[in-house]
Amino acid sequence: MPPYDTLRWEDIDINDIDYDALDENPTGHERTLRSLRSQIDSTEAILRRYLRELGVSTGGDLAHVSIPTHVQYRDPFAFDRARRARTAQSNLRSQRQRFCQVYREHRRRKHDVENTESA
């Protein structure tokens, strides 16, 4: 896979990844992928809580849920909640991007090893 060919988060089946190298073909990325997956799950849970506190619908991708401007002026604490939610969204996007980069490298190494073994 060329280095410019970045996988999209939507295209990755995160449940189908061999996090434990059960195929006895470790790439060295398994621990990093597990850690990033845990961080993403945690950030999504926090973001869901913030959005629920703001009364914003969480339908669709959490990283792209729109937080209406008027919501932050409802009460004295809503502005801070909206700021924290936007920060969590930004963190989630960057964590997903990092996961995609590591996963791309992981797949490239798996592919290289498979080609080496078959040759």
Jmol script that loads the backbone (N, CA, C; Angstrom):
load data "model"
ATOM      1  N   MET A   1       0.839  -1.166   0.000  1.00  0.00           N
ATOM      2  CA  MET A   1       0.000   0.000   0.000  1.00  0.00           C
ATOM      3  C   MET A   1       0.891   1.237   0.000  1.00  0.00           C
ATOM      4  N   PRO A   2       0.705   2.121  -0.966  1.00  0.00           N
ATOM      5  CA  PRO A   2       1.545   3.327  -1.027  1.00  0.00           C
ATOM      6  C   PRO A   2       1.360   4.205   0.206  1.00  0.00           C
ATOM      7  N   PRO A   3       2.396   4.933   0.600  1.00  0.00           N
ATOM      8  CA  PRO A   3       2.306   5.746   1.823  1.00  0.00           C
ATOM      9  C   PRO A   3       1.254   6.844   1.747  1.00  0.00           C
ATOM     10  N   TYR A   4       0.928   7.296   0.544  1.00  0.00           N
ATOM     11  CA  TYR A   4      -0.064   8.357   0.415  1.00  0.00           C
ATOM     12  C   TYR A   4      -1.486   7.809   0.486  1.00  0.00           C
ATOM     13  N   ASP A   5      -1.636   6.494   0.414  1.00  0.00           N
ATOM     14  CA  ASP A   5      -2.940   5.854   0.430  1.00  0.00           C
ATOM     15  C   ASP A   5      -3.387   5.640   1.871  1.00  0.00           C
ATOM     16  N   THR A   6      -4.015   6.647   2.447  1.00  0.00           N
ATOM     17  CA  THR A   6      -4.433   6.578   3.841  1.00  0.00           C
ATOM     18  C   THR A   6      -5.812   5.934   3.934  1.00  0.00           C
ATOM     19  N   LEU A   7      -5.919   4.980   4.824  1.00  0.00           N
ATOM     20  CA  LEU A   7      -7.208   4.355   5.068  1.00  0.00           C
ATOM     21  C   LEU A   7      -8.123   5.337   5.782  1.00  0.00           C
ATOM     22  N   ARG A   8      -9.398   5.205   5.524  1.00  0.00           N
ATOM     23  CA  ARG A   8     -10.377   6.030   6.236  1.00  0.00           C
ATOM     24  C   ARG A   8     -10.930   5.230   7.401  1.00  0.00           C
ATOM     25  N   TRP A   9     -11.261   5.927   8.468  1.00  0.00           N
ATOM     26  CA  TRP A   9     -11.786   5.290   9.671  1.00  0.00           C
ATOM     27  C   TRP A   9     -13.025   4.450   9.334  1.00  0.00           C
ATOM     28  N   GLU A  10     -13.866   4.969   8.464  1.00  0.00           N
ATOM     29  CA  GLU A  10     -15.105   4.282   8.110  1.00  0.00           C
ATOM     30  C   GLU A  10     -14.842   2.963   7.386  1.00  0.00           C
ATOM     31  N   ASP A  11     -13.687   2.843   6.752  1.00  0.00           N
ATOM     32  CA  ASP A  11     -13.366   1.648   5.968  1.00  0.00           C
ATOM     33  C   ASP A  11     -12.710   0.536   6.785  1.00  0.00           C
ATOM     34  N   ILE A  12     -12.389   0.816   8.034  1.00  0.00           N
ATOM     35  CA  ILE A  12     -11.694  -0.163   8.875  1.00  0.00           C
ATOM     36  C   ILE A  12     -12.704  -0.882   9.761  1.00  0.00           C
ATOM     37  N   ASP A  13     -12.653  -2.216   9.734  1.00  0.00           N
ATOM     38  CA  ASP A  13     -13.470  -3.010  10.649  1.00  0.00           C
ATOM     39  C   ASP A  13     -12.610  -3.270  11.887  1.00  0.00           C
ATOM     40  N   ILE A  14     -12.800  -2.445  12.920  1.00  0.00           N
ATOM     41  CA  ILE A  14     -11.921  -2.515  14.089  1.00  0.00           C
ATOM     42  C   ILE A  14     -12.072  -3.816  14.863  1.00  0.00           C
ATOM     43  N   ASN A  15     -13.167  -4.531  14.653  1.00  0.00           N
ATOM     44  CA  ASN A  15     -13.365  -5.809  15.342  1.00  0.00           C
ATOM     45  C   ASN A  15     -12.694  -6.968  14.603  1.00  0.00           C
ATOM     46  N   ASP A  16     -12.266  -6.723  13.380  1.00  0.00           N
ATOM     47  CA  ASP A  16     -11.661  -7.767  12.555  1.00  0.00           C
ATOM     48  C   ASP A  16     -10.128  -7.749  12.615  1.00  0.00           C
ATOM     49  N   ILE A  17      -9.566  -6.852  13.415  1.00  0.00           N
ATOM     50  CA  ILE A  17      -8.114  -6.708  13.495  1.00  0.00           C
ATOM     51  C   ILE A  17      -7.546  -7.749  14.466  1.00  0.00           C
ATOM     52  N   ASP A  18      -6.442  -8.354  14.080  1.00  0.00           N
ATOM     53  CA  ASP A  18      -5.767  -9.363  14.900  1.00  0.00           C
ATOM     54  C   ASP A  18      -4.855  -8.634  15.898  1.00  0.00           C
ATOM     55  N   TYR A  19      -5.427  -8.191  17.024  1.00  0.00           N
ATOM     56  CA  TYR A  19      -4.677  -7.416  18.012  1.00  0.00           C
ATOM     57  C   TYR A  19      -3.647  -8.252  18.766  1.00  0.00           C
ATOM     58  N   ASP A  20      -3.808  -9.565  18.750  1.00  0.00           N
ATOM     59  CA  ASP A  20      -2.924 -10.439  19.522  1.00  0.00           C
ATOM     60  C   ASP A  20      -2.000 -11.280  18.656  1.00  0.00           C
ATOM     61  N   ALA A  21      -1.945 -10.991  17.373  1.00  0.00           N
ATOM     62  CA  ALA A  21      -1.104 -11.727  16.423  1.00  0.00           C
ATOM     63  C   ALA A  21      -1.346 -13.226  16.535  1.00  0.00           C
ATOM     64  N   LEU A  22      -2.607 -13.604  16.523  1.00  0.00           N
ATOM     65  CA  LEU A  22      -2.983 -15.011  16.627  1.00  0.00           C
ATOM     66  C   LEU A  22      -2.525 -15.814  15.411  1.00  0.00           C
ATOM     67  N   ASP A  23      -2.265 -15.125  14.314  1.00  0.00           N
ATOM     68  CA  ASP A  23      -1.780 -15.822  13.126  1.00  0.00           C
ATOM     69  C   ASP A  23      -0.273 -16.077  13.195  1.00  0.00           C
ATOM     70  N   GLU A  24       0.296 -15.812  14.378  1.00  0.00           N
ATOM     71  CA  GLU A  24       1.730 -16.007  14.629  1.00  0.00           C
ATOM     72  C   GLU A  24       2.598 -15.218  13.653  1.00  0.00           C
ATOM     73  N   ASN A  25       2.104 -14.058  13.288  1.00  0.00           N
ATOM     74  CA  ASN A  25       2.804 -13.211  12.333  1.00  0.00           C
ATOM     75  C   ASN A  25       2.777 -11.772  12.851  1.00  0.00           C
ATOM     76  N   PRO A  26       3.430 -11.501  13.995  1.00  0.00           N
ATOM     77  CA  PRO A  26       3.345 -10.166  14.590  1.00  0.00           C
ATOM     78  C   PRO A  26       4.086  -9.120  13.763  1.00  0.00           C
ATOM     79  N   THR A  27       3.545  -7.894  13.788  1.00  0.00           N
ATOM     80  CA  THR A  27       4.176  -6.797  13.060  1.00  0.00           C
ATOM     81  C   THR A  27       4.815  -5.790  14.005  1.00  0.00           C
ATOM     82  N   GLY A  28       4.534  -5.912  15.286  1.00  0.00           N
ATOM     83  CA  GLY A  28       5.049  -4.945  16.244  1.00  0.00           C
ATOM     84  C   GLY A  28       4.080  -3.807  16.491  1.00  0.00           C
ATOM     85  N   HIS A  29       2.960  -3.793  15.774  1.00  0.00           N
ATOM     86  CA  HIS A  29       1.966  -2.729  15.934  1.00  0.00           C
ATOM     87  C   HIS A  29       0.769  -3.147  16.771  1.00  0.00           C
ATOM     88  N   GLU A  30       0.712  -4.390  17.154  1.00  0.00           N
ATOM     89  CA  GLU A  30      -0.480  -4.895  17.840  1.00  0.00           C
ATOM     90  C   GLU A  30      -0.754  -4.154  19.151  1.00  0.00           C
ATOM     91  N   ARG A  31       0.287  -3.950  19.938  1.00  0.00           N
ATOM     92  CA  ARG A  31       0.113  -3.240  21.220  1.00  0.00           C
ATOM     93  C   ARG A  31      -0.337  -1.801  20.997  1.00  0.00           C
ATOM     94  N   THR A  32       0.263  -1.156  20.016  1.00  0.00           N
ATOM     95  CA  THR A  32      -0.105   0.225  19.719  1.00  0.00           C
ATOM     96  C   THR A  32      -1.551   0.305  19.257  1.00  0.00           C
ATOM     97  N   LEU A  33      -1.958  -0.613  18.398  1.00  0.00           N
ATOM     98  CA  LEU A  33      -3.342  -0.624  17.927  1.00  0.00           C
ATOM     99  C   LEU A  33      -4.318  -0.865  19.079  1.00  0.00           C
ATOM    100  N   ARG A  34      -3.971  -1.792  19.981  1.00  0.00           N
ATOM    101  CA  ARG A  34      -4.817  -2.040  21.162  1.00  0.00           C
ATOM    102  C   ARG A  34      -4.939  -0.788  22.013  1.00  0.00           C
ATOM    103  N   SER A  35      -3.813  -0.125  22.237  1.00  0.00           N
ATOM    104  CA  SER A  35      -3.809   1.081  23.063  1.00  0.00           C
ATOM    105  C   SER A  35      -4.632   2.194  22.414  1.00  0.00           C
ATOM    106  N   LEU A  36      -4.441   2.392  21.128  1.00  0.00           N
ATOM    107  CA  LEU A  36      -5.207   3.425  20.421  1.00  0.00           C
ATOM    108  C   LEU A  36      -6.696   3.097  20.424  1.00  0.00           C
ATOM    109  N   ARG A  37      -7.034   1.833  20.254  1.00  0.00           N
ATOM    110  CA  ARG A  37      -8.443   1.425  20.284  1.00  0.00           C
ATOM    111  C   ARG A  37      -9.051   1.745  21.646  1.00  0.00           C
ATOM    112  N   SER A  38      -8.292   1.492  22.718  1.00  0.00           N
ATOM    113  CA  SER A  38      -8.768   1.792  24.059  1.00  0.00           C
ATOM    114  C   SER A  38      -8.964   3.298  24.249  1.00  0.00           C
ATOM    115  N   GLN A  39      -8.018   4.086  23.767  1.00  0.00           N
ATOM    116  CA  GLN A  39      -8.126   5.546  23.860  1.00  0.00           C
ATOM    117  C   GLN A  39      -9.349   6.050  23.092  1.00  0.00           C
ATOM    118  N   ILE A  40      -9.568   5.500  21.914  1.00  0.00           N
ATOM    119  CA  ILE A  40     -10.712   5.908  21.099  1.00  0.00           C
ATOM    120  C   ILE A  40     -12.018   5.566  21.804  1.00  0.00           C
ATOM    121  N   ASP A  41     -12.113   4.359  22.349  1.00  0.00           N
ATOM    122  CA  ASP A  41     -13.325   3.957  23.077  1.00  0.00           C
ATOM    123  C   ASP A  41     -13.589   4.876  24.261  1.00  0.00           C
ATOM    124  N   SER A  42     -12.533   5.219  24.984  1.00  0.00           N
ATOM    125  CA  SER A  42     -12.665   6.104  26.139  1.00  0.00           C
ATOM    126  C   SER A  42     -13.112   7.508  25.710  1.00  0.00           C
ATOM    127  N   THR A  43     -12.500   8.030  24.671  1.00  0.00           N
ATOM    128  CA  THR A  43     -12.863   9.368  24.184  1.00  0.00           C
ATOM    129  C   THR A  43     -14.296   9.390  23.678  1.00  0.00           C
ATOM    130  N   GLU A  44     -14.721   8.318  22.999  1.00  0.00           N
ATOM    131  CA  GLU A  44     -16.107   8.254  22.531  1.00  0.00           C
ATOM    132  C   GLU A  44     -17.088   8.249  23.699  1.00  0.00           C
ATOM    133  N   ALA A  45     -16.763   7.534  24.768  1.00  0.00           N
ATOM    134  CA  ALA A  45     -17.641   7.500  25.946  1.00  0.00           C
ATOM    135  C   ALA A  45     -17.742   8.879  26.596  1.00  0.00           C
ATOM    136  N   ILE A  46     -16.600   9.548  26.715  1.00  0.00           N
ATOM    137  CA  ILE A  46     -16.595  10.900  27.300  1.00  0.00           C
ATOM    138  C   ILE A  46     -17.394  11.855  26.418  1.00  0.00           C
ATOM    139  N   LEU A  47     -17.175  11.773  25.112  1.00  0.00           N
ATOM    140  CA  LEU A  47     -17.883  12.658  24.182  1.00  0.00           C
ATOM    141  C   LEU A  47     -19.389  12.412  24.227  1.00  0.00           C
ATOM    142  N   ARG A  48     -19.799  11.146  24.311  1.00  0.00           N
ATOM    143  CA  ARG A  48     -21.229  10.841  24.432  1.00  0.00           C
ATOM    144  C   ARG A  48     -21.821  11.499  25.680  1.00  0.00           C
ATOM    145  N   ARG A  49     -21.065  11.429  26.781  1.00  0.00           N
ATOM    146  CA  ARG A  49     -21.546  12.039  28.019  1.00  0.00           C
ATOM    147  C   ARG A  49     -21.694  13.555  27.860  1.00  0.00           C
ATOM    148  N   TYR A  50     -20.686  14.202  27.283  1.00  0.00           N
ATOM    149  CA  TYR A  50     -20.761  15.655  27.076  1.00  0.00           C
ATOM    150  C   TYR A  50     -21.952  16.028  26.195  1.00  0.00           C
ATOM    151  N   LEU A  51     -22.135  15.276  25.117  1.00  0.00           N
ATOM    152  CA  LEU A  51     -23.241  15.582  24.200  1.00  0.00           C
ATOM    153  C   LEU A  51     -24.589  15.340  24.875  1.00  0.00           C
ATOM    154  N   ARG A  52     -24.671  14.282  25.682  1.00  0.00           N
ATOM    155  CA  ARG A  52     -25.905  14.005  26.420  1.00  0.00           C
ATOM    156  C   ARG A  52     -26.204  15.146  27.396  1.00  0.00           C
ATOM    157  N   GLU A  53     -25.158  15.647  28.090  1.00  0.00           N
ATOM    158  CA  GLU A  53     -25.343  16.762  29.026  1.00  0.00           C
ATOM    159  C   GLU A  53     -25.818  18.020  28.310  1.00  0.00           C
ATOM    160  N   LEU A  54     -25.380  18.194  27.065  1.00  0.00           N
ATOM    161  CA  LEU A  54     -25.796  19.359  26.281  1.00  0.00           C
ATOM    162  C   LEU A  54     -27.162  19.161  25.633  1.00  0.00           C
ATOM    163  N   GLY A  55     -27.646  17.924  25.618  1.00  0.00           N
ATOM    164  CA  GLY A  55     -28.923  17.633  24.978  1.00  0.00           C
ATOM    165  C   GLY A  55     -28.816  17.554  23.467  1.00  0.00           C
ATOM    166  N   VAL A  56     -27.632  17.219  22.974  1.00  0.00           N
ATOM    167  CA  VAL A  56     -27.395  17.121  21.531  1.00  0.00           C
ATOM    168  C   VAL A  56     -27.551  15.673  21.100  1.00  0.00           C
ATOM    169  N   SER A  57     -28.240  15.451  19.999  1.00  0.00           N
ATOM    170  CA  SER A  57     -28.435  14.102  19.469  1.00  0.00           C
ATOM    171  C   SER A  57     -27.101  13.511  19.030  1.00  0.00           C
ATOM    172  N   THR A  58     -26.878  12.244  19.356  1.00  0.00           N
ATOM    173  CA  THR A  58     -25.614  11.590  19.014  1.00  0.00           C
ATOM    174  C   THR A  58     -25.752  10.674  17.817  1.00  0.00           C
ATOM    175  N   GLY A  59     -26.739  10.895  16.976  1.00  0.00           N
ATOM    176  CA  GLY A  59     -26.900  10.077  15.779  1.00  0.00           C
ATOM    177  C   GLY A  59     -25.746  10.326  14.817  1.00  0.00           C
ATOM    178  N   GLY A  60     -25.248   9.263  14.228  1.00  0.00           N
ATOM    179  CA  GLY A  60     -24.155   9.402  13.265  1.00  0.00           C
ATOM    180  C   GLY A  60     -22.791   9.325  13.924  1.00  0.00           C
ATOM    181  N   ASP A  61     -21.792   9.783  13.211  1.00  0.00           N
ATOM    182  CA  ASP A  61     -20.412   9.730  13.674  1.00  0.00           C
ATOM    183  C   ASP A  61     -20.170  10.791  14.746  1.00  0.00           C
ATOM    184  N   LEU A  62     -19.731  10.361  15.915  1.00  0.00           N
ATOM    185  CA  LEU A  62     -19.525  11.282  17.039  1.00  0.00           C
ATOM    186  C   LEU A  62     -18.518  12.391  16.709  1.00  0.00           C
ATOM    187  N   ALA A  63     -17.522  12.073  15.901  1.00  0.00           N
ATOM    188  CA  ALA A  63     -16.487  13.058  15.591  1.00  0.00           C
ATOM    189  C   ALA A  63     -17.032  14.201  14.738  1.00  0.00           C
ATOM    190  N   HIS A  64     -18.202  13.997  14.129  1.00  0.00           N
ATOM    191  CA  HIS A  64     -18.745  15.018  13.233  1.00  0.00           C
ATOM    192  C   HIS A  64     -20.129  15.515  13.649  1.00  0.00           C
ATOM    193  N   VAL A  65     -20.558  15.170  14.851  1.00  0.00           N
ATOM    194  CA  VAL A  65     -21.844  15.658  15.345  1.00  0.00           C
ATOM    195  C   VAL A  65     -21.757  17.166  15.509  1.00  0.00           C
ATOM    196  N   SER A  66     -22.746  17.840  14.993  1.00  0.00           N
ATOM    197  CA  SER A  66     -22.770  19.302  15.077  1.00  0.00           C
ATOM    198  C   SER A  66     -23.321  19.739  16.439  1.00  0.00           C
ATOM    199  N   ILE A  67     -22.618  20.670  17.056  1.00  0.00           N
ATOM    200  CA  ILE A  67     -23.065  21.231  18.334  1.00  0.00           C
ATOM    201  C   ILE A  67     -23.592  22.632  18.036  1.00  0.00           C
ATOM    202  N   PRO A  68     -24.917  22.800  18.052  1.00  0.00           N
ATOM    203  CA  PRO A  68     -25.490  24.108  17.721  1.00  0.00           C
ATOM    204  C   PRO A  68     -24.990  25.204  18.658  1.00  0.00           C
ATOM    205  N   THR A  69     -24.748  26.366  18.103  1.00  0.00           N
ATOM    206  CA  THR A  69     -24.220  27.488  18.884  1.00  0.00           C
ATOM    207  C   THR A  69     -25.164  27.893  20.010  1.00  0.00           C
ATOM    208  N   HIS A  70     -26.470  27.874  19.750  1.00  0.00           N
ATOM    209  CA  HIS A  70     -27.420  28.327  20.774  1.00  0.00           C
ATOM    210  C   HIS A  70     -27.398  27.450  22.028  1.00  0.00           C
ATOM    211  N   VAL A  71     -26.958  26.208  21.887  1.00  0.00           N
ATOM    212  CA  VAL A  71     -26.916  25.287  23.026  1.00  0.00           C
ATOM    213  C   VAL A  71     -25.974  25.806  24.105  1.00  0.00           C
ATOM    214  N   GLN A  72     -24.882  26.406  23.705  1.00  0.00           N
ATOM    215  CA  GLN A  72     -23.885  26.832  24.692  1.00  0.00           C
ATOM    216  C   GLN A  72     -24.335  28.039  25.517  1.00  0.00           C
ATOM    217  N   TYR A  73     -25.436  28.672  25.146  1.00  0.00           N
ATOM    218  CA  TYR A  73     -25.919  29.843  25.899  1.00  0.00           C
ATOM    219  C   TYR A  73     -27.119  29.524  26.780  1.00  0.00           C
ATOM    220  N   ARG A  74     -27.469  28.232  26.876  1.00  0.00           N
ATOM    221  CA  ARG A  74     -28.639  27.842  27.668  1.00  0.00           C
ATOM    222  C   ARG A  74     -28.470  28.114  29.146  1.00  0.00           C
ATOM    223  N   ASP A  75     -27.327  27.766  29.683  1.00  0.00           N
ATOM    224  CA  ASP A  75     -27.083  27.977  31.110  1.00  0.00           C
ATOM    225  C   ASP A  75     -25.605  28.331  31.286  1.00  0.00           C
ATOM    226  N   PRO A  76     -25.217  28.775  32.482  1.00  0.00           N
ATOM    227  CA  PRO A  76     -23.840  29.225  32.692  1.00  0.00           C
ATOM    228  C   PRO A  76     -22.771  28.155  32.442  1.00  0.00           C
ATOM    229  N   PHE A  77     -23.129  26.885  32.566  1.00  0.00           N
ATOM    230  CA  PHE A  77     -22.134  25.819  32.414  1.00  0.00           C
ATOM    231  C   PHE A  77     -22.115  25.207  31.016  1.00  0.00           C
ATOM    232  N   ALA A  78     -23.114  25.539  30.207  1.00  0.00           N
ATOM    233  CA  ALA A  78     -23.222  24.928  28.875  1.00  0.00           C
ATOM    234  C   ALA A  78     -22.073  25.340  27.969  1.00  0.00           C
ATOM    235  N   PHE A  79     -21.588  26.567  28.115  1.00  0.00           N
ATOM    236  CA  PHE A  79     -20.484  27.018  27.259  1.00  0.00           C
ATOM    237  C   PHE A  79     -19.249  26.158  27.496  1.00  0.00           C
ATOM    238  N   ASP A  80     -18.953  25.889  28.766  1.00  0.00           N
ATOM    239  CA  ASP A  80     -17.797  25.045  29.091  1.00  0.00           C
ATOM    240  C   ASP A  80     -18.005  23.619  28.605  1.00  0.00           C
ATOM    241  N   ARG A  81     -19.232  23.111  28.738  1.00  0.00           N
ATOM    242  CA  ARG A  81     -19.529  21.762  28.243  1.00  0.00           C
ATOM    243  C   ARG A  81     -19.346  21.683  26.735  1.00  0.00           C
ATOM    244  N   ALA A  82     -19.807  22.701  26.021  1.00  0.00           N
ATOM    245  CA  ALA A  82     -19.667  22.723  24.559  1.00  0.00           C
ATOM    246  C   ALA A  82     -18.189  22.779  24.170  1.00  0.00           C
ATOM    247  N   ARG A  83     -17.417  23.558  24.888  1.00  0.00           N
ATOM    248  CA  ARG A  83     -15.975  23.637  24.615  1.00  0.00           C
ATOM    249  C   ARG A  83     -15.314  22.288  24.841  1.00  0.00           C
ATOM    250  N   ARG A  84     -15.667  21.629  25.942  1.00  0.00           N
ATOM    251  CA  ARG A  84     -15.096  20.303  26.221  1.00  0.00           C
ATOM    252  C   ARG A  84     -15.519  19.277  25.172  1.00  0.00           C
ATOM    253  N   ALA A  85     -16.772  19.375  24.717  1.00  0.00           N
ATOM    254  CA  ALA A  85     -17.250  18.454  23.686  1.00  0.00           C
ATOM    255  C   ALA A  85     -16.492  18.671  22.377  1.00  0.00           C
ATOM    256  N   ARG A  86     -16.269  19.921  22.006  1.00  0.00           N
ATOM    257  CA  ARG A  86     -15.512  20.197  20.773  1.00  0.00           C
ATOM    258  C   ARG A  86     -14.063  19.723  20.887  1.00  0.00           C
ATOM    259  N   THR A  87     -13.487  19.894  22.058  1.00  0.00           N
ATOM    260  CA  THR A  87     -12.116  19.406  22.284  1.00  0.00           C
ATOM    261  C   THR A  87     -12.080  17.881  22.190  1.00  0.00           C
ATOM    262  N   ALA A  88     -13.080  17.216  22.771  1.00  0.00           N
ATOM    263  CA  ALA A  88     -13.152  15.754  22.695  1.00  0.00           C
ATOM    264  C   ALA A  88     -13.330  15.297  21.245  1.00  0.00           C
ATOM    265  N   GLN A  89     -14.113  16.043  20.464  1.00  0.00           N
ATOM    266  CA  GLN A  89     -14.279  15.699  19.051  1.00  0.00           C
ATOM    267  C   GLN A  89     -12.952  15.827  18.309  1.00  0.00           C
ATOM    268  N   SER A  90     -12.226  16.878  18.593  1.00  0.00           N
ATOM    269  CA  SER A  90     -10.927  17.078  17.963  1.00  0.00           C
ATOM    270  C   SER A  90      -9.960  15.957  18.354  1.00  0.00           C
ATOM    271  N   ASN A  91      -9.955  15.602  19.631  1.00  0.00           N
ATOM    272  CA  ASN A  91      -9.110  14.492  20.105  1.00  0.00           C
ATOM    273  C   ASN A  91      -9.492  13.187  19.427  1.00  0.00           C
ATOM    274  N   LEU A  92     -10.783  12.949  19.291  1.00  0.00           N
ATOM    275  CA  LEU A  92     -11.261  11.720  18.657  1.00  0.00           C
ATOM    276  C   LEU A  92     -10.808  11.647  17.203  1.00  0.00           C
ATOM    277  N   ARG A  93     -10.920  12.762  16.489  1.00  0.00           N
ATOM    278  CA  ARG A  93     -10.477  12.776  15.089  1.00  0.00           C
ATOM    279  C   ARG A  93      -8.984  12.495  14.978  1.00  0.00           C
ATOM    280  N   SER A  94      -8.187  13.094  15.847  1.00  0.00           N
ATOM    281  CA  SER A  94      -6.737  12.874  15.766  1.00  0.00           C
ATOM    282  C   SER A  94      -6.368  11.449  16.191  1.00  0.00           C
ATOM    283  N   GLN A  95      -7.067  10.893  17.184  1.00  0.00           N
ATOM    284  CA  GLN A  95      -6.809   9.506  17.587  1.00  0.00           C
ATOM    285  C   GLN A  95      -7.164   8.540  16.462  1.00  0.00           C
ATOM    286  N   ARG A  96      -8.278   8.801  15.801  1.00  0.00           N
ATOM    287  CA  ARG A  96      -8.665   7.949  14.679  1.00  0.00           C
ATOM    288  C   ARG A  96      -7.665   8.050  13.534  1.00  0.00           C
ATOM    289  N   GLN A  97      -7.194   9.258  13.281  1.00  0.00           N
ATOM    290  CA  GLN A  97      -6.201   9.443  12.221  1.00  0.00           C
ATOM    291  C   GLN A  97      -4.924   8.672  12.546  1.00  0.00           C
ATOM    292  N   ARG A  98      -4.484   8.753  13.785  1.00  0.00           N
ATOM    293  CA  ARG A  98      -3.287   8.015  14.207  1.00  0.00           C
ATOM    294  C   ARG A  98      -3.515   6.508  14.089  1.00  0.00           C
ATOM    295  N   PHE A  99      -4.690   6.041  14.488  1.00  0.00           N
ATOM    296  CA  PHE A  99      -5.016   4.621  14.371  1.00  0.00           C
ATOM    297  C   PHE A  99      -4.934   4.189  12.908  1.00  0.00           C
ATOM    298  N   CYS A 100      -5.484   4.991  12.014  1.00  0.00           N
ATOM    299  CA  CYS A 100      -5.460   4.656  10.586  1.00  0.00           C
ATOM    300  C   CYS A 100      -4.032   4.587  10.061  1.00  0.00           C
ATOM    301  N   GLN A 101      -3.184   5.498  10.506  1.00  0.00           N
ATOM    302  CA  GLN A 101      -1.784   5.489  10.070  1.00  0.00           C
ATOM    303  C   GLN A 101      -1.072   4.221  10.555  1.00  0.00           C
ATOM    304  N   VAL A 102      -1.252   3.888  11.822  1.00  0.00           N
ATOM    305  CA  VAL A 102      -0.601   2.696  12.378  1.00  0.00           C
ATOM    306  C   VAL A 102      -1.167   1.438  11.718  1.00  0.00           C
ATOM    307  N   TYR A 103      -2.474   1.414  11.500  1.00  0.00           N
ATOM    308  CA  TYR A 103      -3.097   0.249  10.875  1.00  0.00           C
ATOM    309  C   TYR A 103      -2.606   0.072   9.436  1.00  0.00           C
ATOM    310  N   ARG A 104      -2.427   1.181   8.730  1.00  0.00           N
ATOM    311  CA  ARG A 104      -1.899   1.103   7.361  1.00  0.00           C
ATOM    312  C   ARG A 104      -0.507   0.461   7.366  1.00  0.00           C
ATOM    313  N   GLU A 105       0.333   0.894   8.295  1.00  0.00           N
ATOM    314  CA  GLU A 105       1.677   0.329   8.409  1.00  0.00           C
ATOM    315  C   GLU A 105       1.603  -1.146   8.821  1.00  0.00           C
ATOM    316  N   HIS A 106       0.707  -1.460   9.720  1.00  0.00           N
ATOM    317  CA  HIS A 106       0.496  -2.839  10.168  1.00  0.00           C
ATOM    318  C   HIS A 106       0.117  -3.730   8.979  1.00  0.00           C
ATOM    319  N   ARG A 107      -0.841  -3.279   8.179  1.00  0.00           N
ATOM    320  CA  ARG A 107      -1.258  -4.059   7.003  1.00  0.00           C
ATOM    321  C   ARG A 107      -0.134  -4.186   5.987  1.00  0.00           C
ATOM    322  N   ARG A 108       0.641  -3.122   5.818  1.00  0.00           N
ATOM    323  CA  ARG A 108       1.756  -3.168   4.870  1.00  0.00           C
ATOM    324  C   ARG A 108       2.759  -4.230   5.298  1.00  0.00           C
ATOM    325  N   ARG A 109       3.085  -4.260   6.587  1.00  0.00           N
ATOM    326  CA  ARG A 109       4.035  -5.266   7.080  1.00  0.00           C
ATOM    327  C   ARG A 109       3.476  -6.682   6.954  1.00  0.00           C
ATOM    328  N   LYS A 110       2.192  -6.852   7.248  1.00  0.00           N
ATOM    329  CA  LYS A 110       1.558  -8.166   7.089  1.00  0.00           C
ATOM    330  C   LYS A 110       1.655  -8.600   5.629  1.00  0.00           C
ATOM    331  N   HIS A 111       1.369  -7.676   4.734  1.00  0.00           N
ATOM    332  CA  HIS A 111       1.416  -7.970   3.300  1.00  0.00           C
ATOM    333  C   HIS A 111       2.840  -8.334   2.870  1.00  0.00           C
ATOM    334  N   ASP A 112       3.816  -7.586   3.362  1.00  0.00           N
ATOM    335  CA  ASP A 112       5.225  -7.870   3.015  1.00  0.00           C
ATOM    336  C   ASP A 112       5.645  -9.254   3.497  1.00  0.00           C
ATOM    337  N   VAL A 113       5.252  -9.609   4.724  1.00  0.00           N
ATOM    338  CA  VAL A 113       5.617 -10.916   5.285  1.00  0.00           C
ATOM    339  C   VAL A 113       4.937 -12.036   4.508  1.00  0.00           C
ATOM    340  N   GLU A 114       3.672 -11.845   4.151  1.00  0.00           N
ATOM    341  CA  GLU A 114       2.947 -12.863   3.380  1.00  0.00           C
ATOM    342  C   GLU A 114       3.599 -13.072   2.016  1.00  0.00           C
ATOM    343  N   ASN A 115       4.029 -11.985   1.386  1.00  0.00           N
ATOM    344  CA  ASN A 115       4.691 -12.089   0.082  1.00  0.00           C
ATOM    345  C   ASN A 115       6.046 -12.769   0.196  1.00  0.00           C
ATOM    346  N   THR A 116       6.766 -12.503   1.298  1.00  0.00           N
ATOM    347  CA  THR A 116       8.069 -13.105   1.524  1.00  0.00           C
ATOM    348  C   THR A 116       7.922 -14.616   1.738  1.00  0.00           C
ATOM    349  N   GLU A 117       6.900 -15.006   2.524  1.00  0.00           N
ATOM    350  CA  GLU A 117       6.686 -16.418   2.815  1.00  0.00           C
ATOM    351  C   GLU A 117       6.262 -17.193   1.569  1.00  0.00           C
ATOM    352  N   SER A 118       5.477 -16.576   0.697  1.00  0.00           N
ATOM    353  CA  SER A 118       4.983 -17.281  -0.487  1.00  0.00           C
ATOM    354  C   SER A 118       6.032 -17.363  -1.584  1.00  0.00           C
ATOM    355  N   ALA A 119       7.072 -16.558  -1.495  1.00  0.00           N
ATOM    356  CA  ALA A 119       8.097 -16.560  -2.528  1.00  0.00           C
ATOM    357  C   ALA A 119       9.112 -17.660  -2.357  1.00  0.00           C
TER     358      ALA A 119
END
end "model"
wireframe off; spacefill off
backbone 0.3
color backbone group
